[in-house]
Amino acid sequence: MANVAVLGAGSWGTALSIVLADNHHDVRLWTHRPEQANEINDLHQNKNYLQEVTLPESIVAYTDLKEAVKDVTAVVMVVPTKAIRDVCQQLQSVLDHKVTLIHATKGIDPDSLKRVSEMITEEMSGEYYDDVVVLSGPSHAEEVGLRQPTTVTVSSETMKTAELAQDLFINENFRVYTNPDVVGVELGGALKNIIALGAGISDGLGYGDNAKAALITRGLAEIARLGTSMGSSPLTFAGLTGVGDLIVTCTSQHSRNYRAGYLLGQGKDLDDVLEHMGMVVEGVRTTNAAYKLSQQQGVEMPITAGIEQILFQDAEAKDVVDQLMTRGRRHEMEDLSNVLGD
């Protein structure tokens, strides 16, 4: 049994806390909202995020970060990308011992174009952890909270650190693989949110399964192109954090990115959509970051560029789809060869 602090009491942080509690760990779930902490501690519920789930009594909510991380052996960061740096600075100020540091946030900072693990290492001293572990994969919090079968990947620069995280989480409902490709695992988890927005837009426009299948497939090609240009293994994008996460995020009503895209496809304004969602839609910020990265890397990402136009340049969704469908003729295997480096 380990003492584990989970930072972030949204749906995903709460679901991961349930996994850890099921594995008989002492779980401290940190939130900055006292009313949420009271609900978790007194009623064993977190209704704004996981309505149908009763939380194990071994999950204790904290609002004091210093108390939450006191004597823990592992810290799991599950806060939105935009909050990573601030939470890291807070954590740095209260930690007084080394921990296994895991993050389960899927995004890229649109200002610095840094992955989450890069932001963590910039903000926190290495004296408090050995290597950052990334946890990612096809995993809706709503299903994890109900103990439905789920498979994810953990990745770190050293296999020993990844295996520590694997041992913390793995059980009969939550299977955990390891993967040494940190860059690929992070990029796959972040970039699939862009394609999920596109899948929702396609459905919101009333297009059929053919269009969505094309969008997902060509979206995967874009993700792999950018990822391999940044040093990822192309095989990572054929795995859980690539095609696996892409499928689940582009096809499920649980996906907030898909749902946001659907509303955009119906003609709703972005600000209204985000207000309606009530939760962070990571794909919006990530679209902006990926578009900038594609220009920086010299990588062609027409779907990402099109969604960037819809989100930030007031382009009509149907016009963007028409542009994509009338692009010049290409050879499909040419893209595959470029990704594989042949």
C-alpha beads as a LAMMPS data file, in Angstrom:
LAMMPS data file: protein, C-alpha beads

342 atoms
341 bonds

1 atom types
1 bond types

-500.0 500.0 xlo xhi
-500.0 500.0 ylo yhi
-500.0 500.0 zlo zhi

Masses

1 110.0

Atoms # bond

1 1 1 0.000 0.000 0.000
2 1 1 1.282 3.461 -0.926
3 1 1 0.307 6.998 0.034
4 1 1 -0.651 8.810 -3.180
5 1 1 -1.711 12.418 -3.754
6 1 1 -3.901 13.093 -6.791
7 1 1 -3.859 16.773 -7.731
8 1 1 -7.076 17.729 -9.498
9 1 1 -10.566 16.544 -8.559
10 1 1 -12.179 16.704 -11.987
11 1 1 -13.614 13.619 -13.665
12 1 1 -10.260 12.093 -14.644
13 1 1 -8.535 12.826 -11.346
14 1 1 -11.472 11.329 -9.473
15 1 1 -11.544 8.233 -11.696
16 1 1 -7.823 7.621 -11.227
17 1 1 -8.311 8.044 -7.483
18 1 1 -10.878 5.242 -7.606
19 1 1 -8.384 2.966 -9.379
20 1 1 -5.750 3.711 -6.748
21 1 1 -8.232 3.186 -3.897
22 1 1 -9.299 -0.154 -5.391
23 1 1 -5.627 -1.126 -5.208
24 1 1 -5.718 -0.405 -1.459
25 1 1 -3.608 2.745 -1.594
26 1 1 -4.156 5.694 0.735
27 1 1 -5.503 8.326 -1.695
28 1 1 -5.477 12.058 -1.042
29 1 1 -7.475 13.964 -3.647
30 1 1 -6.555 17.653 -3.766
31 1 1 -9.015 20.347 -4.831
32 1 1 -8.987 24.114 -4.364
33 1 1 -12.756 24.153 -3.740
34 1 1 -13.857 23.538 -0.121
35 1 1 -17.424 22.644 -1.105
36 1 1 -16.135 19.916 -3.418
37 1 1 -13.856 18.533 -0.708
38 1 1 -16.784 18.428 1.712
39 1 1 -18.943 16.545 -0.777
40 1 1 -16.204 13.961 -1.348
41 1 1 -15.441 13.493 2.352
42 1 1 -18.995 13.624 3.738
43 1 1 -21.064 12.073 0.944
44 1 1 -18.365 10.139 -0.971
45 1 1 -19.578 11.687 -4.204
46 1 1 -18.331 14.134 -6.828
47 1 1 -21.574 14.730 -8.666
48 1 1 -20.446 17.536 -10.967
49 1 1 -17.980 15.158 -12.587
50 1 1 -18.932 11.500 -11.928
51 1 1 -22.634 11.462 -11.178
52 1 1 -23.232 7.709 -11.065
53 1 1 -20.282 6.764 -8.868
54 1 1 -19.966 6.301 -5.107
55 1 1 -16.374 6.961 -4.115
56 1 1 -14.436 4.584 -1.863
57 1 1 -14.162 5.907 1.689
58 1 1 -10.374 5.592 1.464
59 1 1 -10.343 8.622 -0.860
60 1 1 -9.921 11.712 1.326
61 1 1 -10.178 15.176 -0.196
62 1 1 -7.834 17.998 0.818
63 1 1 -7.782 21.712 0.067
64 1 1 -4.373 22.217 1.718
65 1 1 -1.728 21.107 -0.795
66 1 1 1.001 20.826 1.842
67 1 1 -1.118 18.418 3.877
68 1 1 -2.143 16.485 0.774
69 1 1 1.435 15.687 -0.228
70 1 1 2.847 15.128 3.265
71 1 1 4.694 11.772 3.390
72 1 1 3.272 10.574 0.049
73 1 1 5.322 8.265 -2.165
74 1 1 3.664 9.350 -5.423
75 1 1 2.000 12.457 -6.826
76 1 1 -0.410 12.235 -9.778
77 1 1 -1.059 15.546 -11.557
78 1 1 -4.445 15.691 -13.302
79 1 1 -5.040 19.399 -13.808
80 1 1 -5.745 21.253 -17.089
81 1 1 -2.738 22.136 -19.241
82 1 1 -3.179 25.847 -18.544
83 1 1 -2.834 25.178 -14.787
84 1 1 0.236 22.917 -14.937
85 1 1 2.870 25.589 -14.342
86 1 1 0.998 27.213 -11.460
87 1 1 0.347 23.880 -9.711
88 1 1 3.982 22.822 -10.220
89 1 1 5.148 26.031 -8.572
90 1 1 2.824 25.391 -5.640
91 1 1 3.978 21.790 -5.386
92 1 1 7.628 22.827 -5.512
93 1 1 7.054 25.124 -2.543
94 1 1 5.570 22.431 -0.265
95 1 1 7.341 19.176 -1.183
96 1 1 10.171 18.196 1.133
97 1 1 10.999 14.699 -0.172
98 1 1 11.364 12.726 -3.406
99 1 1 8.246 11.207 -5.016
100 1 1 7.215 9.278 -8.106
101 1 1 5.769 12.096 -10.224
102 1 1 3.052 11.097 -12.711
103 1 1 0.924 13.292 -14.943
104 1 1 -2.260 12.331 -16.778
105 1 1 -2.949 15.616 -18.596
106 1 1 -3.385 15.613 -22.383
107 1 1 -2.396 18.893 -23.967
108 1 1 0.296 21.222 -25.315
109 1 1 0.921 24.773 -24.139
110 1 1 0.081 27.125 -27.055
111 1 1 2.440 29.825 -25.772
112 1 1 5.663 27.871 -25.204
113 1 1 4.689 24.881 -27.436
114 1 1 5.891 22.629 -24.627
115 1 1 4.532 19.222 -23.758
116 1 1 3.242 18.782 -20.198
117 1 1 6.294 16.834 -19.012
118 1 1 8.522 19.609 -20.365
119 1 1 6.563 22.228 -18.438
120 1 1 6.857 20.167 -15.271
121 1 1 10.627 19.823 -15.574
122 1 1 10.942 23.552 -16.235
123 1 1 8.979 24.459 -13.110
124 1 1 10.146 21.802 -10.628
125 1 1 13.555 20.929 -9.286
126 1 1 14.846 17.446 -10.081
127 1 1 15.627 16.849 -6.405
128 1 1 11.964 15.924 -5.857
129 1 1 11.599 13.247 -8.555
130 1 1 13.725 11.100 -10.860
131 1 1 11.735 11.214 -14.123
132 1 1 8.246 12.395 -14.996
133 1 1 5.861 9.557 -15.870
134 1 1 3.144 10.118 -18.490
135 1 1 -0.130 8.172 -18.161
136 1 1 -2.240 8.179 -21.311
137 1 1 -4.523 6.045 -23.444
138 1 1 -8.163 5.436 -24.446
139 1 1 -9.857 6.033 -21.113
140 1 1 -13.119 7.859 -20.472
141 1 1 -13.329 8.782 -16.808
142 1 1 -17.022 7.855 -16.712
143 1 1 -16.200 4.250 -17.615
144 1 1 -13.103 3.991 -15.423
145 1 1 -15.173 5.207 -12.471
146 1 1 -17.627 2.357 -13.094
147 1 1 -14.752 -0.163 -13.212
148 1 1 -15.328 -0.970 -16.865
149 1 1 -12.342 -2.615 -18.621
150 1 1 -9.758 0.017 -19.640
151 1 1 -6.197 -0.157 -20.952
152 1 1 -3.642 2.644 -20.790
153 1 1 0.085 3.234 -21.208
154 1 1 2.678 4.756 -18.895
155 1 1 5.902 6.202 -20.251
156 1 1 9.068 7.622 -18.724
157 1 1 12.697 8.187 -19.646
158 1 1 13.626 5.232 -17.426
159 1 1 11.754 1.927 -17.404
160 1 1 12.112 1.570 -13.632
161 1 1 10.134 4.772 -13.036
162 1 1 7.454 3.751 -15.540
163 1 1 7.123 0.380 -13.831
164 1 1 6.610 2.072 -10.450
165 1 1 3.594 3.854 -11.947
166 1 1 2.446 0.653 -13.638
167 1 1 2.454 -1.168 -10.297
168 1 1 0.471 1.604 -8.618
169 1 1 -2.409 1.495 -11.088
170 1 1 -2.682 -1.946 -12.662
171 1 1 -5.574 -4.173 -11.618
172 1 1 -8.195 -6.490 -13.132
173 1 1 -10.182 -3.560 -14.552
174 1 1 -7.368 -1.150 -15.391
175 1 1 -4.596 -2.733 -17.442
176 1 1 -1.377 -0.708 -17.743
177 1 1 1.333 -1.157 -20.381
178 1 1 4.725 0.575 -20.500
179 1 1 6.163 2.431 -23.491
180 1 1 9.595 4.153 -23.598
181 1 1 8.469 6.789 -26.160
182 1 1 7.579 9.730 -23.885
183 1 1 7.277 12.228 -26.750
184 1 1 5.006 9.976 -28.794
185 1 1 2.786 9.031 -25.859
186 1 1 2.281 12.685 -24.901
187 1 1 1.719 13.904 -28.451
188 1 1 -0.715 11.111 -29.291
189 1 1 -2.809 11.866 -26.212
190 1 1 -2.825 15.597 -26.892
191 1 1 -3.289 15.715 -30.664
192 1 1 -6.177 13.242 -30.826
193 1 1 -8.338 15.918 -29.156
194 1 1 -8.011 18.050 -32.292
195 1 1 -9.282 15.244 -34.488
196 1 1 -12.096 14.584 -32.011
197 1 1 -13.203 18.188 -32.451
198 1 1 -13.194 17.542 -36.193
199 1 1 -15.212 14.337 -35.807
200 1 1 -17.815 16.214 -33.806
201 1 1 -17.898 19.021 -36.378
202 1 1 -18.442 16.451 -39.136
203 1 1 -21.368 14.879 -37.295
204 1 1 -22.762 18.296 -36.386
205 1 1 -22.793 19.173 -40.081
206 1 1 -24.831 16.031 -40.716
207 1 1 -22.149 14.155 -42.643
208 1 1 -22.057 10.386 -42.359
209 1 1 -19.780 7.634 -41.153
210 1 1 -17.734 7.730 -44.354
211 1 1 -16.661 11.298 -43.660
212 1 1 -15.825 10.566 -40.031
213 1 1 -13.804 7.473 -40.926
214 1 1 -11.812 9.520 -43.418
215 1 1 -11.261 12.276 -40.883
216 1 1 -10.003 9.847 -38.211
217 1 1 -7.702 8.025 -40.620
218 1 1 -6.201 11.135 -42.169
219 1 1 -6.045 12.711 -38.721
220 1 1 -3.900 9.815 -37.543
221 1 1 -1.567 10.458 -40.484
222 1 1 -1.223 14.094 -39.375
223 1 1 -0.492 13.098 -35.782
224 1 1 2.158 10.613 -36.910
225 1 1 3.778 13.137 -39.263
226 1 1 4.170 15.726 -36.535
227 1 1 5.172 13.170 -33.932
228 1 1 7.894 11.547 -35.988
229 1 1 9.252 14.975 -36.941
230 1 1 9.726 15.562 -33.211
231 1 1 11.483 12.269 -32.582
232 1 1 8.624 9.879 -31.791
233 1 1 8.492 6.272 -32.916
234 1 1 5.858 5.762 -35.654
235 1 1 4.820 2.538 -33.890
236 1 1 3.556 4.522 -30.896
237 1 1 0.785 5.987 -33.041
238 1 1 -0.424 2.500 -33.939
239 1 1 -0.853 1.775 -30.232
240 1 1 -3.056 2.761 -27.313
241 1 1 -2.065 6.435 -27.195
242 1 1 -2.370 6.765 -30.957
243 1 1 -5.122 4.944 -32.796
244 1 1 -6.652 3.655 -29.526
245 1 1 -7.168 7.057 -27.973
246 1 1 -8.199 8.483 -31.334
247 1 1 -11.004 5.951 -31.761
248 1 1 -12.475 6.390 -28.296
249 1 1 -12.315 10.195 -28.362
250 1 1 -13.756 10.577 -31.860
251 1 1 -16.689 8.199 -31.453
252 1 1 -18.085 8.613 -27.943
253 1 1 -20.582 10.963 -26.352
254 1 1 -18.361 10.850 -23.249
255 1 1 -15.772 12.877 -25.185
256 1 1 -16.074 16.565 -24.371
257 1 1 -13.952 17.395 -27.437
258 1 1 -16.334 15.470 -29.691
259 1 1 -19.347 17.117 -28.054
260 1 1 -17.824 20.575 -28.419
261 1 1 -17.092 19.878 -32.076
262 1 1 -20.649 18.698 -32.635
263 1 1 -22.021 22.004 -31.348
264 1 1 -19.562 23.914 -33.536
265 1 1 -20.719 21.901 -36.536
266 1 1 -24.281 22.940 -35.757
267 1 1 -23.213 26.564 -36.044
268 1 1 -22.757 27.470 -32.382
269 1 1 -20.206 30.149 -31.416
270 1 1 -17.004 28.891 -29.736
271 1 1 -17.474 30.986 -26.588
272 1 1 -21.036 29.719 -26.216
273 1 1 -19.879 26.139 -26.731
274 1 1 -17.194 26.380 -24.052
275 1 1 -19.650 27.951 -21.621
276 1 1 -22.153 25.201 -22.362
277 1 1 -19.582 22.438 -21.792
278 1 1 -18.748 23.637 -18.283
279 1 1 -15.459 21.680 -18.333
280 1 1 -12.094 22.173 -20.002
281 1 1 -12.010 21.292 -23.707
282 1 1 -8.292 20.665 -24.146
283 1 1 -8.544 20.295 -27.918
284 1 1 -9.174 24.024 -28.389
285 1 1 -5.850 25.159 -26.907
286 1 1 -4.073 22.148 -28.410
287 1 1 -5.298 23.028 -31.912
288 1 1 -3.613 26.396 -31.643
289 1 1 -0.410 24.800 -30.304
290 1 1 -0.320 22.059 -32.944
291 1 1 -0.892 24.530 -35.752
292 1 1 2.103 26.564 -34.551
293 1 1 4.192 23.395 -34.135
294 1 1 3.342 22.246 -37.674
295 1 1 4.660 25.539 -39.031
296 1 1 7.743 25.354 -36.833
297 1 1 8.458 21.758 -37.910
298 1 1 7.532 22.273 -41.559
299 1 1 4.908 19.519 -41.348
300 1 1 1.718 19.547 -43.402
301 1 1 -1.405 19.223 -41.195
302 1 1 -4.414 20.312 -43.298
303 1 1 -7.082 19.021 -40.889
304 1 1 -5.474 20.798 -37.950
305 1 1 -5.122 23.965 -40.025
306 1 1 -8.772 23.756 -41.011
307 1 1 -9.977 23.337 -37.441
308 1 1 -7.728 26.227 -36.404
309 1 1 -9.541 28.374 -38.986
310 1 1 -12.922 27.353 -37.549
311 1 1 -11.913 28.000 -33.950
312 1 1 -9.858 31.157 -34.270
313 1 1 -10.534 32.730 -37.666
314 1 1 -14.344 32.500 -37.816
315 1 1 -14.248 30.213 -40.851
316 1 1 -17.441 28.345 -41.703
317 1 1 -17.142 24.633 -40.946
318 1 1 -18.692 23.575 -44.267
319 1 1 -16.283 25.798 -46.203
320 1 1 -13.322 24.171 -44.445
321 1 1 -14.601 20.684 -45.274
322 1 1 -15.028 21.714 -48.908
323 1 1 -11.420 22.959 -48.954
324 1 1 -10.177 19.643 -47.579
325 1 1 -12.177 17.630 -50.112
326 1 1 -10.871 19.617 -53.079
327 1 1 -7.159 19.472 -52.230
328 1 1 -4.768 18.275 -54.924
329 1 1 -4.412 14.585 -55.707
330 1 1 -2.120 12.597 -53.407
331 1 1 -0.797 9.043 -53.088
332 1 1 -1.885 7.546 -49.751
333 1 1 1.219 5.354 -49.366
334 1 1 3.439 8.397 -49.833
335 1 1 2.357 9.636 -46.416
336 1 1 3.025 6.228 -44.851
337 1 1 6.481 6.074 -46.380
338 1 1 7.318 9.539 -45.087
339 1 1 6.231 8.619 -41.554
340 1 1 8.226 5.373 -41.560
341 1 1 11.247 7.130 -43.007
342 1 1 11.459 4.886 -46.084

Bonds

1 1 1 2
2 1 2 3
3 1 3 4
4 1 4 5
5 1 5 6
6 1 6 7
7 1 7 8
8 1 8 9
9 1 9 10
10 1 10 11
11 1 11 12
12 1 12 13
13 1 13 14
14 1 14 15
15 1 15 16
16 1 16 17
17 1 17 18
18 1 18 19
19 1 19 20
20 1 20 21
21 1 21 22
22 1 22 23
23 1 23 24
24 1 24 25
25 1 25 26
26 1 26 27
27 1 27 28
28 1 28 29
29 1 29 30
30 1 30 31
31 1 31 32
32 1 32 33
33 1 33 34
34 1 34 35
35 1 35 36
36 1 36 37
37 1 37 38
38 1 38 39
39 1 39 40
40 1 40 41
41 1 41 42
42 1 42 43
43 1 43 44
44 1 44 45
45 1 45 46
46 1 46 47
47 1 47 48
48 1 48 49
49 1 49 50
50 1 50 51
51 1 51 52
52 1 52 53
53 1 53 54
54 1 54 55
55 1 55 56
56 1 56 57
57 1 57 58
58 1 58 59
59 1 59 60
60 1 60 61
61 1 61 62
62 1 62 63
63 1 63 64
64 1 64 65
65 1 65 66
66 1 66 67
67 1 67 68
68 1 68 69
69 1 69 70
70 1 70 71
71 1 71 72
72 1 72 73
73 1 73 74
74 1 74 75
75 1 75 76
76 1 76 77
77 1 77 78
78 1 78 79
79 1 79 80
80 1 80 81
81 1 81 82
82 1 82 83
83 1 83 84
84 1 84 85
85 1 85 86
86 1 86 87
87 1 87 88
88 1 88 89
89 1 89 90
90 1 90 91
91 1 91 92
92 1 92 93
93 1 93 94
94 1 94 95
95 1 95 96
96 1 96 97
97 1 97 98
98 1 98 99
99 1 99 100
100 1 100 101
101 1 101 102
102 1 102 103
103 1 103 104
104 1 104 105
105 1 105 106
106 1 106 107
107 1 107 108
108 1 108 109
109 1 109 110
110 1 110 111
111 1 111 112
112 1 112 113
113 1 113 114
114 1 114 115
115 1 115 116
116 1 116 117
117 1 117 118
118 1 118 119
119 1 119 120
120 1 120 121
121 1 121 122
122 1 122 123
123 1 123 124
124 1 124 125
125 1 125 126
126 1 126 127
127 1 127 128
128 1 128 129
129 1 129 130
130 1 130 131
131 1 131 132
132 1 132 133
133 1 133 134
134 1 134 135
135 1 135 136
136 1 136 137
137 1 137 138
138 1 138 139
139 1 139 140
140 1 140 141
141 1 141 142
142 1 142 143
143 1 143 144
144 1 144 145
145 1 145 146
146 1 146 147
147 1 147 148
148 1 148 149
149 1 149 150
150 1 150 151
151 1 151 152
152 1 152 153
153 1 153 154
154 1 154 155
155 1 155 156
156 1 156 157
157 1 157 158
158 1 158 159
159 1 159 160
160 1 160 161
161 1 161 162
162 1 162 163
163 1 163 164
164 1 164 165
165 1 165 166
166 1 166 167
167 1 167 168
168 1 168 169
169 1 169 170
170 1 170 171
171 1 171 172
172 1 172 173
173 1 173 174
174 1 174 175
175 1 175 176
176 1 176 177
177 1 177 178
178 1 178 179
179 1 179 180
180 1 180 181
181 1 181 182
182 1 182 183
183 1 183 184
184 1 184 185
185 1 185 186
186 1 186 187
187 1 187 188
188 1 188 189
189 1 189 190
190 1 190 191
191 1 191 192
192 1 192 193
193 1 193 194
194 1 194 195
195 1 195 196
196 1 196 197
197 1 197 198
198 1 198 199
199 1 199 200
200 1 200 201
201 1 201 202
202 1 202 203
203 1 203 204
204 1 204 205
205 1 205 206
206 1 206 207
207 1 207 208
208 1 208 209
209 1 209 210
210 1 210 211
211 1 211 212
212 1 212 213
213 1 213 214
214 1 214 215
215 1 215 216
216 1 216 217
217 1 217 218
218 1 218 219
219 1 219 220
220 1 220 221
221 1 221 222
222 1 222 223
223 1 223 224
224 1 224 225
225 1 225 226
226 1 226 227
227 1 227 228
228 1 228 229
229 1 229 230
230 1 230 231
231 1 231 232
232 1 232 233
233 1 233 234
234 1 234 235
235 1 235 236
236 1 236 237
237 1 237 238
238 1 238 239
239 1 239 240
240 1 240 241
241 1 241 242
242 1 242 243
243 1 243 244
244 1 244 245
245 1 245 246
246 1 246 247
247 1 247 248
248 1 248 249
249 1 249 250
250 1 250 251
251 1 251 252
252 1 252 253
253 1 253 254
254 1 254 255
255 1 255 256
256 1 256 257
257 1 257 258
258 1 258 259
259 1 259 260
260 1 260 261
261 1 261 262
262 1 262 263
263 1 263 264
264 1 264 265
265 1 265 266
266 1 266 267
267 1 267 268
268 1 268 269
269 1 269 270
270 1 270 271
271 1 271 272
272 1 272 273
273 1 273 274
274 1 274 275
275 1 275 276
276 1 276 277
277 1 277 278
278 1 278 279
279 1 279 280
280 1 280 281
281 1 281 282
282 1 282 283
283 1 283 284
284 1 284 285
285 1 285 286
286 1 286 287
287 1 287 288
288 1 288 289
289 1 289 290
290 1 290 291
291 1 291 292
292 1 292 293
293 1 293 294
294 1 294 295
295 1 295 296
296 1 296 297
297 1 297 298
298 1 298 299
299 1 299 300
300 1 300 301
301 1 301 302
302 1 302 303
303 1 303 304
304 1 304 305
305 1 305 306
306 1 306 307
307 1 307 308
308 1 308 309
309 1 309 310
310 1 310 311
311 1 311 312
312 1 312 313
313 1 313 314
314 1 314 315
315 1 315 316
316 1 316 317
317 1 317 318
318 1 318 319
319 1 319 320
320 1 320 321
321 1 321 322
322 1 322 323
323 1 323 324
324 1 324 325
325 1 325 326
326 1 326 327
327 1 327 328
328 1 328 329
329 1 329 330
330 1 330 331
331 1 331 332
332 1 332 333
333 1 333 334
334 1 334 335
335 1 335 336
336 1 336 337
337 1 337 338
338 1 338 339
339 1 339 340
340 1 340 341
341 1 341 342
